[in-house]
Amino acid sequence: MLQSTIPALLCRAGYGYNSGVTMALQLESLPLQIPAIRRFLRVPYRIYRDNPHWVAPLLADLEKVFQPVNPFFAHAEMQLWVVRRNGEDVGRIAAIIDRLHVETHQDPAAFFGFFECDRDPEASRMLFAAAHGWARQRGMRRAMGPMSPSTNDECGLLVKGLDSPPTLMMPFNPAYYAELIEAEGYQKARDLLAYYLNIPKAPVDRLDRIAAKVRRRHPEVTFRCLRKKTLAADLAKVKEVYNAAWEANWGFVPMTDAELDFMAERLKPLLCEEFTWLAETREEAVGFLLAVPDYNEAFKPLAGRLFTPRILGALPYLLGWKTPRMCRVITLGVKAKFRGKGIESVLLFEGFKTGLKLGMEGAEGSWILEDNTMMCRMMETFGGTAYKTYRIYSKELSS
């Protein structure tokens, strides 16, 4: 027992250990600088090399999330670690403190995110120990995740629906990640649902009647799709709806003007104008729908890199000559005082008609809180089925 314990203790302390067969794990903290960020982002490639469903994110875009250009860092801080075995990175984790979350919810919680690891409990334990220690040193009493890096970005661990690729900007992971996270004492905090809607089989005539009825009952509400050329002028209205519609939701943190601009800049090249709708009265914006074609279909062969000959296969999608088979509804929300009027249904139906016109096979609505009964029922009205589940975990940090 003593002999098997010594290597583990040395590894947790950060020392190297060589049994004569394998080298001990080594933990390294990384600065938020380009070479280190790129090393951090390369870790998943070995983990998913034989996984047919993983879609590598575009590295040039993802790098920006870790750099000072991301306005998230105006109210947050982040630390990165990788763990190595035999000279090869076998895992990574980020620890994040978002002061807006702490202030908004009066919750001294740190997040863990961007977690990737071999099926190696020792490596996973070392990563979490580093993240927890860093958070405790900064006065945090709880840890939550995965948040990469917040609820306004990718979040949740995929625990149901691992047999298909992720849609654009949704997480993917091996099934055993749940074992590694739960082994650290984490328990479920909330589940996030993704709904699949079969567009050709949807009850279109019924949905059309519902939308027409809503328009007749509420003529004061108008609906228009947003145009790229006027997007900058409309962003203030989008922010107004976003921060008002979700303010009572579990885990919600408002986006700053700079964060919304940053997100819009990242998404603008992917926007399909007829998938982006705003509901408004003469006095104010009241609702918003943002859907995008699932460009993961085009990005998957690129392995995260735009500057590759394989970009030729993606160009027909990016130039609009070819349509992805699916789209993803990223955001659908209505201000509280305008709910119950059917405005959400009209917005979703307008996006749905675009999917029909483009010949898409399906749409994913993601993500939706498991206890958001109204939104879940609306997805079911459109023929949707909850086909993927993403879990947010939480644990108390010992002093």
C-alpha positions in Angstrom: 0.0 0.0 0.0 2.8 2.5 0.9 4.7 1.8 -2.3 1.6 2.5 -4.5 0.8 5.7 -2.5 4.2 7.4 -2.8 4.0 8.0 -6.6 0.5 9.5 -6.2 1.6 11.8 -3.4 4.6 13.0 -5.4 2.5 13.6 -8.5 0.0 15.7 -6.5 2.8 17.7 -5.1 4.0 18.4 -8.6 7.2 16.4 -8.5 8.3 14.0 -11.1 8.5 10.3 -10.3 9.9 7.5 -12.4 9.0 3.9 -11.5 11.2 2.6 -14.2 8.2 1.9 -16.5 6.2 5.1 -16.8 7.0 8.7 -15.9 4.8 10.4 -13.3 2.3 13.0 -14.1 3.5 16.6 -14.2 1.3 19.6 -13.8 2.1 22.9 -15.5 0.3 26.2 -15.2 0.1 28.2 -18.4 0.1 32.0 -19.0 -2.6 33.5 -21.1 -0.2 34.1 -24.0 -0.5 32.8 -27.6 2.1 29.9 -27.5 0.6 28.6 -24.2 -3.0 29.1 -25.4 -2.2 27.1 -28.6 -0.7 24.3 -26.6 -3.8 24.3 -24.3 -6.1 24.1 -27.4 -4.2 21.2 -28.9 -4.9 18.8 -26.0 -8.3 17.5 -27.3 -6.8 16.4 -30.6 -5.2 13.3 -29.1 -8.3 12.5 -27.0 -10.7 12.6 -29.9 -8.5 11.3 -32.7 -10.6 8.1 -33.0 -14.0 9.7 -32.2 -16.2 10.0 -35.3 -18.5 12.7 -33.8 -16.1 15.3 -32.4 -15.9 18.6 -34.4 -12.8 20.6 -33.7 -13.6 24.3 -33.1 -12.0 26.9 -35.4 -8.8 27.6 -33.6 -8.3 31.1 -34.9 -11.7 32.0 -33.4 -11.3 30.2 -30.2 -7.9 31.7 -29.4 -9.7 35.1 -29.1 -11.7 33.8 -26.2 -8.5 33.6 -24.1 -6.9 36.9 -25.1 -7.3 40.4 -23.7 -9.4 41.3 -26.8 -12.3 39.3 -25.1 -14.2 41.9 -22.9 -15.1 39.0 -20.6 -11.8 39.7 -18.9 -12.9 43.2 -17.8 -14.8 41.4 -15.0 -13.2 38.0 -14.9 -9.9 36.2 -14.5 -8.7 32.8 -15.7 -5.9 30.3 -15.0 -4.9 27.4 -17.3 -3.2 24.1 -16.5 -2.1 21.1 -18.5 -1.0 17.8 -17.1 1.7 15.7 -18.9 2.7 12.1 -18.9 5.8 10.8 -20.6 6.3 14.2 -22.2 2.8 14.4 -23.7 -0.1 16.5 -22.6 -2.9 14.2 -21.5 -5.3 16.7 -19.9 -6.2 20.4 -19.3 -8.5 22.6 -17.3 -9.3 26.3 -16.8 -10.4 27.9 -13.5 -12.4 31.0 -13.9 -13.8 33.7 -11.5 -16.4 35.9 -13.0 -17.0 38.8 -10.7 -20.3 39.6 -12.5 -21.6 36.2 -11.5 -20.4 36.6 -7.9 -22.1 40.1 -7.7 -25.3 39.1 -9.6 -26.0 36.0 -7.6 -24.2 36.8 -4.3 -22.5 33.5 -4.9 -18.7 33.1 -4.3 -18.4 30.4 -6.9 -15.5 29.7 -9.3 -16.1 27.9 -12.6 -14.1 25.1 -14.2 -14.1 24.9 -17.9 -12.4 23.7 -21.1 -11.9 20.4 -19.3 -10.4 17.6 -21.4 -8.6 14.5 -20.0 -7.6 10.9 -20.8 -9.5 8.3 -18.9 -7.0 8.7 -16.1 -8.4 9.5 -12.6 -5.0 10.5 -11.4 -4.5 13.1 -14.1 -8.1 14.4 -13.6 -7.6 14.6 -9.8 -4.4 16.6 -10.3 -6.2 19.1 -12.6 -9.2 19.6 -10.3 -6.9 19.9 -7.3 -5.1 22.8 -9.0 -8.3 24.5 -10.0 -9.9 24.1 -6.6 -6.7 25.4 -4.8 -6.5 28.5 -7.0 -10.2 29.2 -6.4 -9.9 28.8 -2.6 -6.9 31.1 -2.5 -9.2 33.8 -4.0 -12.0 33.3 -1.5 -14.3 31.2 -3.5 -16.4 28.7 -1.6 -17.9 26.7 -4.4 -17.0 25.4 -7.8 -19.3 24.9 -10.8 -18.9 23.7 -14.4 -18.2 23.0 -17.0 -18.4 26.7 -18.0 -16.2 27.6 -21.0 -15.9 30.3 -19.8 -19.5 31.3 -18.7 -23.2 30.6 -19.3 -23.0 33.1 -22.2 -20.6 30.7 -23.9 -20.3 27.0 -24.2 -21.3 25.2 -21.0 -22.5 21.9 -19.6 -21.2 18.3 -19.9 -22.9 16.1 -22.5 -24.5 13.2 -20.6 -27.1 12.1 -23.0 -26.9 12.1 -26.8 -23.3 11.2 -27.3 -24.0 9.3 -30.5 -24.2 12.3 -32.8 -22.0 15.3 -33.6 -22.5 18.6 -31.7 -24.1 21.5 -33.5 -22.3 24.8 -33.8 -20.9 26.2 -30.5 -22.2 23.3 -28.4 -20.0 21.0 -26.3 -19.0 17.4 -26.9 -17.1 15.0 -24.7 -16.5 11.3 -24.0 -19.0 9.5 -21.7 -16.3 8.9 -19.1 -15.9 12.6 -18.3 -19.0 12.3 -16.0 -17.1 9.6 -14.0 -14.0 11.8 -13.6 -16.0 14.9 -12.5 -18.3 13.0 -10.1 -15.2 11.3 -8.6 -14.2 14.8 -7.4 -17.4 15.2 -5.4 -19.4 17.1 -8.0 -23.2 16.8 -8.1 -25.8 17.9 -10.6 -26.8 21.5 -10.3 -28.9 21.8 -13.4 -29.5 20.0 -16.7 -29.7 21.9 -20.0 -31.7 20.3 -22.8 -31.3 20.3 -26.6 -34.4 19.7 -28.6 -34.4 18.2 -32.1 -37.1 19.3 -34.5 -37.7 17.4 -37.8 -38.5 20.3 -40.1 -40.2 18.4 -43.0 -42.5 16.6 -40.5 -43.4 19.6 -38.4 -47.1 20.5 -38.2 -46.6 23.6 -40.5 -50.3 24.3 -41.2 -51.1 24.3 -37.5 -48.1 26.5 -36.7 -49.1 28.9 -39.4 -52.5 29.3 -38.0 -51.1 29.9 -34.5 -48.7 32.6 -35.8 -51.5 34.3 -37.8 -53.7 34.3 -34.7 -51.0 35.9 -32.6 -50.4 38.6 -35.2 -54.1 39.5 -35.3 -54.4 39.7 -31.5 -51.3 41.8 -31.1 -51.0 44.2 -34.1 -48.9 46.5 -31.9 -46.1 44.0 -32.2 -44.2 43.9 -35.4 -41.6 41.3 -36.6 -38.6 41.9 -38.8 -35.4 40.0 -39.7 -32.1 41.7 -38.9 -29.8 42.7 -41.7 -26.0 42.5 -41.5 -25.7 46.1 -42.8 -27.8 47.4 -39.9 -26.7 44.9 -37.3 -24.6 47.5 -35.4 -27.6 49.8 -35.0 -29.8 47.0 -33.8 -27.4 45.5 -31.2 -28.6 47.8 -28.5 -32.1 46.4 -28.9 -30.8 42.9 -28.9 -28.9 43.5 -25.7 -32.0 45.1 -24.1 -34.0 42.0 -24.9 -31.3 39.5 -23.9 -30.6 41.0 -20.5 -34.3 41.5 -19.7 -35.6 38.2 -21.0 -33.1 36.0 -19.2 -32.5 38.0 -16.0 -34.6 35.6 -13.8 -33.0 32.5 -15.3 -30.8 30.2 -13.2 -27.2 31.1 -13.6 -27.8 34.1 -15.9 -25.2 36.8 -16.0 -25.9 40.0 -18.1 -23.7 40.7 -21.1 -22.0 44.0 -21.2 -22.1 46.2 -24.4 -18.5 45.2 -25.2 -19.3 41.5 -24.8 -22.3 41.7 -27.1 -20.2 43.5 -29.7 -17.5 40.8 -29.4 -20.0 38.0 -29.8 -21.7 39.7 -32.8 -18.3 40.2 -34.4 -17.6 36.4 -34.1 -21.0 35.4 -35.3 -21.5 37.9 -38.1 -19.8 35.9 -40.8 -22.1 32.9 -40.0 -25.4 34.9 -39.8 -28.2 34.0 -42.2 -30.4 37.1 -42.1 -33.7 35.3 -42.3 -32.8 33.3 -39.2 -32.4 36.4 -37.1 -35.6 38.0 -36.0 -36.6 40.9 -33.7 -40.1 41.6 -32.3 -40.8 45.2 -31.2 -43.5 47.7 -30.5 -43.1 51.5 -31.3 -41.8 51.9 -27.8 -39.4 49.0 -27.3 -37.9 45.7 -28.5 -39.7 42.8 -26.9 -38.3 39.6 -28.3 -35.4 38.1 -30.2 -34.6 35.0 -32.2 -31.1 34.0 -33.2 -30.6 30.9 -35.3 -27.6 29.9 -37.5 -27.0 27.2 -40.0 -25.1 24.3 -38.5 -21.7 25.1 -40.1 -20.1 22.3 -38.1 -21.1 20.2 -41.1 -18.6 22.2 -43.1 -16.0 22.7 -40.4 -15.6 19.1 -39.3 -13.1 18.2 -42.2 -11.0 21.3 -41.4 -9.8 19.9 -38.0 -10.0 23.4 -36.6 -7.8 25.1 -39.3 -9.0 27.5 -41.9 -5.7 27.6 -43.8 -5.8 24.1 -45.2 -6.6 22.7 -48.7 -9.7 21.2 -47.2 -11.2 24.7 -47.0 -12.3 24.2 -50.6 -14.9 21.7 -49.3 -16.2 24.3 -46.9 -16.4 27.2 -49.3 -19.7 26.2 -50.9 -21.3 26.4 -47.4 -19.6 29.7 -46.5 -20.6 31.3 -49.8 -24.2 30.1 -49.6 -24.0 27.7 -52.5 -24.7 24.7 -50.3 -26.9 24.5 -47.2 -26.2 22.5 -44.0 -28.7 19.9 -43.2 -29.4 21.5 -39.8 -29.6 24.8 -38.1 -29.3 25.7 -34.4 -31.6 28.0 -32.5 -29.2 29.7 -30.2 -31.3 32.3 -28.6 -35.1 32.8 -28.3 -36.4 35.1 -25.6 -39.2 37.6 -24.8 -39.4 40.2 -22.1 -41.5 39.0 -19.1 -44.4 41.4 -19.6 -44.9 40.3 -23.1 -44.9 36.5 -22.4 -48.0 34.4 -22.8 -49.0 36.3 -25.9 -47.5 33.8 -28.4 -44.7 36.1 -29.5 -42.1 33.3 -29.1 -44.2 31.1 -31.4 -44.2 33.7 -34.2 -40.4 34.3 -33.9 -39.7 30.5 -34.0 -42.1 30.0 -36.9 -40.4 32.7 -38.9 -37.1 30.9 -38.5 -38.8 27.6 -39.1 -40.1 28.8 -42.5 -36.5 29.8 -43.5 -35.4 26.2 -42.7 -38.2 24.8 -44.9 -37.3 27.2 -47.7 -33.7 26.2 -47.6 -34.5 22.5 -47.5 -33.1 21.7 -44.1 -33.8 18.4 -42.5 -33.8 19.5 -38.9 -33.2 22.2 -36.3 -31.8 22.0 -32.8 -33.1 24.3 -30.0 -30.3 24.6 -27.5 -29.9 25.0 -24.7 -33.0 25.2 -22.6 -33.1 24.9 -18.8 -34.8 21.6 -17.7 -37.3 23.6 -15.6 -38.1 26.1 -18.3 -41.6 24.5 -18.7 -42.9 27.1 -21.1 -40.1 26.8 -23.6 -40.0 23.0 -23.4 -43.7 22.9 -24.2 -43.3 25.2 -27.1 -40.5 23.0 -28.5 -42.9 20.0 -28.2 -45.7 22.0 -29.9 -43.3 22.3 -32.9 -42.7 18.6 -32.8 -39.5 18.7 -30.9 -37.9 16.0 -28.8 -35.4 16.4 -26.1 -32.5 14.4 -27.5 -29.4 15.7 -25.7 -28.8 16.6 -22.1 -25.9 18.8 -20.8 -25.2 18.9 -17.1 -23.9 21.7 -14.9 -22.1 20.3 -11.8 -21.5 22.0 -8.4 -19.5 21.2 -5.3 -18.6 23.0 -2.1 -14.9 23.8 -1.6 -13.5 22.8 1.7 -11.5 25.5 3.5 
